Amino acid sequence: MAHNELILTDVTKRFGGLTAVDALSFKVESGQIYGIIGPNGAGKTTVFNCITGIYKSEEGSVLWRGEEIRGKTPYQIVDRGIVRTFQTIRLFGQMSVAENIMSGRHIKSKQSWWHGIIPTPGKKRDELENWQKVEEQLEFFKLSEFAATPVGSLPYGIQRRVEIARAMAVEPTLLILDEPAAGLNDNETLELLETIFKIRDKGVTVLLIEHDMDMVMEVTDYLTVINFGKKIAEGTPEEIQKNPAVIEAYLGSEDDDDE
C-alpha cells in the first residue's frame, strides 16, 4: 500500500525581497512518478534545492518518511536515500563512464582514509562490491560499451544517461530529476521515458521537473503546477491539461494579449 514519503508543508524561500517559493505544499507517495511543472522562473529548481539541502527555506516543513530534513546538509539528505541530478550535466569529463558512476558510490563505501595506505581484505571486498554495483548500472542504462570511454568525448544524450546512472549507483529511495530531457532529441527522450518507468519498477520513487509537456503527461502519475513560487493547481495529467489556471499560466490570458 502506497504511503506519503515526502511531504512539503508551507515551504517558503526568499532571496532578499524576492519570494521564490511561496507557502508551497505537496505530498509524494511511495512508488509515484511525481512532476513539478510551471513556466520559466516559477521557482521549480528552488523547490528541489530546498528539498536536497542546497537551500534552507525560511519557513515551512520538509518531511521525509516522517523525519524533518529541513536544514540538514546535502550529504545528510543523500544518506537518507534522496538523490538528485541537475539541469546542467555535472560529470568529470576526463574520467571514464565507469569512473563517473563509481564516484556516486563514495557515500556507500565502508572504507576509512587509512585504507588508502594499508590495504586490507575488507578494503578489497568493499571495492569489489562497489564495482559490481557500477557494472549493474552500466548494464541497466545500456552503457557497457562506453565503460572505458572518457565521458567528455561522448554525445550529450549518453552523458545524460551517465549522470542518471551515477545517481542510481547511490541506491536511492527517491530520485529527483531536474529537466532530464533538456537537450535530448525525440528518440533519446523516448528512451528516457522508458528508463524512468524501469527505475520506478525497481521500487524507486521519482520526482521530476520537465518542460517537455508531452513527456510529462506520458510519464507522471500526479503533478503540481507552480507559478511565481505559488501552487496554482495539482492533479493527474488529465486534470492538469484541462485546468484553466494552468492554461493561463502557460499561454497567457486574453487580457494579457489586449495589453
N, C-alpha and C positions, 0 to 999 in steps of 0.2 A: 504493500500500500504506500502511495506517494505521501511525502510529508514536506513541509516547508524547510528547506535547508538554509536559505539566505533570506533575511528579512531586513529591508531598509525602512526606517520609520522617520519621517520628517527630517531627512538629511539636507542640511544647508551648508553650502560652501561659498564664501565671499573672497574676492580679491580687491582689497580697498573698498571702493564704493560700488563695485560690480558684484551682483549676486549671480554666480554662475550656475548654482544648483539651489532650488528654492523649495524647501519643505517636501522633498521627494520621498515617496513611499511606494514600495512594491515587494512582492514575495515570489521567490523562485522555488519551485518544487523539485525534489529529487527526480532525476531522470528526464527533466524537461530540456527542450531547446528553447531558450527564452531570448527574445530580441528586445533591444532598446533602439528605437529609431527616432528621427527628428531632423529638421533642416540643419544645414551647416551652422555651427556656433550655438547649437541648442544646449550644450553642456554635457553631451553624452560621454566623452572621454574623461571629463572631470568626475563624473559618477564612478567610472571604473577606477580612477586614481584614488577616490575616497574609499572604495572597497578594498583595494590592494595595498593601502598604507603609504602611497606616494604623497597623498594629501591627507590631512586630518580635517574633517568637517567641523565647523564652528558649533553646529547644533545637530541633534538627531542621534539615531542609533543604527549600528550595523551589526546585526546578529548573525553568526554562523553556527548552525546547529545548537542554538540556544546560548552561545557564548558571545559576549560583546567583544568585537575585534576593532572597533573604532579606536584609533590612537596606537594600535600595535604597529610594529615596524614591518616593512615588506617581507623580510626573511621569516619573521614570526608567522605571518599570514600564509606564506608558501608552505611552511612547516605544517600548517593545518590542512593542506591539500587544495589550496586555492592558487591557481597558476594562470598567467596571462601571456598574451602576445601583444604587440604594439602596432599602431598604424604603419609606422616606418620599420622595415625589417632591420633587426639588430643582431647580425651574425658576425662571426670572426672570419673575415674574408680570406685570409691566408691559411686558415685551418681547413682540414678536410671535413666533408659532410659528417663522417663518423665522429670526429673530434668535437664538432659543434654540438652534436647530440649528446655526447659524453659530458659536455660542460653543464648540461642540465641535471646530471646525476650527482653533482657535488653535495647537495643537501642530503642525499641518501647515503653518502659514503660513511662508513664506520671507522675510517682511518683518522689517526691523530697526526699532528705535524711531524712527530719524530719518526713516523713510519717511512718518511722520505729519506731518512738517514739509515735507519735499521730496518730492513725488510724482514717481515715475519710471515709465517704461514697464513695468519689471519689477514694480512695485507693482500697477499696473493689471492686468497678466496674472495675478498671484497672486490678486487679489481676484476676478477673473472665474472663475478655476479653482475657488476656494472656493465661490462662489455656484452654480456648476454642480453641485458636489457636494451642496450644500444642496437644489437642485431635484431631484436624483436621490432623495434621502431623502424629500422631500415626496411624490413620486410613489410610491415604494416603499411608504410607510406610509399612503397614501391621505389625505394631509394638505394637498394643494394648495389646496383651497378655504378652508383656515384660515390660509394663509401669512401674511397681514397682520393676523390677529386676535391681540390680547393673550392670552397663554396662560392668564392667571389667570381669564379670563372663560369658559373652556371647561370642559365636563364632565370629571370625573375620568378616565374611560376614555380620552378623547382626550389628556389631559395625560400619561397613562402611555405612550401611543404616541409623543408628542413626546420624552419622556425617552429611550426606546429609540432613536428616530431620531437624537437628539443623540449617543448613544454610537456608533451605527453610522457617523455622519459622520466619526469618527476613523479609520475603515477598520481595525477591529480584526481580529486573528487569533483572539483568544479573547474572547468576550463573556460577562461574568459578570452574571447577573440575580438580584437579591435579592428574592424574593417578587414577581415581576412580575404575578401575578394577584390580588394583595391588593386588595380593594375593587372588583373588577370583577364585573359581572353575568354570567349564563350566556352570553349572546351575545358579550359582549366577551372572555370567557375563551376561547371557541371561536375567535374571530378572532385572539387572541394565540397560541394553539396553532398555527394555520396560519402566522402570521408567523414563529414560531420555526423551523418547518420550512423556510420560504423563506430565512431567514437562514443556516441550515445548508447549504442548497443553493447559497448564494453562496460556500461554502468556509470559513465561519466556524465554529469550534468553540464550543459553548455549554456553560457551567457554570451551574447554577441551584439556588437554594433555593426550595422552594414547599410550602405547606401544603395546597393543593388536590390531594388524592391521586388523584382521577380524572384530572386533567390530567397529573400526574407520571407515572402509569402509561401514559398515552397517548403522551406526548411523548419520554420519555427512553429512551436505549439501555442505560444502566447506572446503578446507584445505589450510593451509600454511605450507610449509616444510622448516625447517631451519637446517643449518649445520655450526658449528663453529661460531654461532651467526648471520650468514647471511641467508637471504631468498634465497633459490635456486629454489623454484617452488611454484605455487599456482594454485588451480583449483578444480574441482569437484573430488570426489573419483575416478571416472572412468579415468579422465585425469591424476591424480597423479599416478595411478597404471602403466600407460604406459610411464611415463616421464623418459627419460634416466638418467637425473641428480639425480633423486630420487633413482632409482635402483642402481646407482653407489655409492651414499652416504650410502645406507644400506648394499650393497653386496660387494662393492669394485670393482675396475676396473681390467681388465686383467693385466695392468701394475703393479698394486699393488701385484697381485699374482706372477708375474715374479720376483719382488724384494724379 
